[in-house]
Amino acid sequence: MSHKLTFNNHCVYSINYHLVLVTKYRHKCINAELSSSLYQIILNICSLWKITLNEFNHDKDHIHLLLEFTPNIQPSKFINNLKTVSSRLIRKKYSTH
């Protein structure tokens, strides 16, 4: 895998994260429709944070994200926001209550 370097005025970087998010108790609940919604939600969140989503993949109980960050973003804050917002929107859309 070749690393693409990004150049700024005073720094050169290549910050990539492979993030795996699992469903609660590893329940197998991710289908094609839910995956499509998740992809759109995650893409919107990434664009707000100015993060590049290089890959999105899933199985029935987890999703894989390959993300490209800039040095000024704290991964912990982004992941917290990503999980909170995506969970809230998915529950709102697919809740049976």
Residue, then its C-alpha position, 0 to 999 in steps of 0.5 A: m500500500s503506497h502512502k499518499l502524503t499531504f502537504n501544508n505550509h508547515c507540515v507533511y502528513s498521512i494520517n489514516y485510521h481503520l475504524v471498526l464499529v460493532t453492533k451492541y452484543r454483536h447482533k446481526c442487524i445490518n442489512a443492505e437498507l441499513s448499510s445504505s443509510l449508515y453510509q450516507i450518515i457517515l459521509n455527511i458527518c465526515s464532510l462536516w469534520k473535513i475527513t475523507l472516507n476512503e472505504f466503507n464496508h460492512d458485515k451483519d454485525h460490524i462496519h469498517l471505515l478507512l478514514e483520512f484525517t488532518p493533524n488538527i482533528q482529535p480522533s476521540k472527539f470525531i469518533n464520539n460524535l460519529k457514534t452518537v449522531s449515527s446511532r441517534l439518526i438510525r434509531k430515529k429512522y428504524s425504531t419500531h416504537 
